[in-house]
Amino acid sequence: MKKVISFSGSAGGRLVGDISGDNKLMAAEKIFSNSITVWDIATKKELKTLARVKPKLSEVIFSSCTKYLGVVCEDSSIIIWEIESGDEVKRLKGKKKSLEEAFKKL
């Protein structure tokens, strides 16, 4: 099981994110924008900002191959992007599936 990181701010907010299995990338929601930002850990450079997501995020996870990034929203919907292109590849509304199950079907 992967460890999912969660940050708490002094304003009572919460920021969810993940580090890729190869420890090369980090992804987290961008504060106040509901979008996801992907960084290269070694260079500390922002690589990609993915589309805005509503409602709020409850989970952000890289696929095991690090090709995809998925989020689970508070309404249980799932959105998956291909990281390199930034294209959304799957959206499951109101599903009670895990991101791991959704990644397997790509």
N, C-alpha and C positions, 0 to 999 in steps of 0.2 A: 504494500500500500504506500502510495506517495504521500509525502508530507505537504500539506497545503498551508501556505503562510497567511497570516492575518495580522494586520497592524491596527492598533487603536490609537486614535489621536486625542489630544487634550480637549478638543471640542466635543468629545463623545462620539465622534464618527468612527467608522470602521473601513478599512481598505483591504480588499482581498486580492491575492495574487498567487503565483506559483513560480518555481524554478524548474527549468527543463531537466530531464533525467541525466543529460550529459553535462549539466551545470554550466552551459554556455549562454543560456537565455533566461531572462526574467520577464514575467508579464504581470501587470497589476492594473487595476482600474485607475483611470486618471481622475484625480480629485475634482469634484464638482462638475464633471462633464459626462459621466456615465459612459465613457469610452474606455477602451483597453489599450495600453501602451506596452510594446515589446522592446526590451533593451538587450544589447550585447553586454554581458557581464564583464568580459575582459577589457573592452574599450570604453565601457560606460556610456555608449552612444545609443540614442533612441533609434530603433530600426523601423518601427511601424506603429501607427496609431490606427486601430481598428474602429469600426463604426460605433456610433452611440447605441447604448442598450437601455431599454426601459422595460420593465421596472428595474429596481435596484438589483445588483448582483449578490449572490450568496456564495458563489464558488467560481474559481478560475483555474483551469487545469490544462497542461500540455498533454498531447497524445504521447504514447510511449516512443513513437518514431520521431517526435518533435517536429513533425510536418504540420500539425494542426493544433489550434488552441480552441478550447471550448469553455463556455460559461453556462452556469445555471442561474436563472433569475429567481427572484423571490416568489414569482407566480408558478414556479416549477418548469417554465419553458427552458429549452436548451438551444444554444446557438453555437455553431462551429465554423471557424474560419480556417482557410489555408493560409499559413503565416507568410510565405514568400510573396504571394500575390495580394494578400489582404482581402480576398474574395470570400464572401459567406458561402459555405457549401452545404449547410444543413440548418434547418430551424424546426424544432419540434415544440409546438405550443401546448402548455399545460400537461406535459407528459410526466409520469412518475418513473422515468428511467434515469440511470446514472450516466455520467459522461463516458465512462468506460464502455458501457453497452452501445452508446451512440457512436463512439470511435470505431468499434468493431464492424459497424455496418458501412464504413466508408470504403 
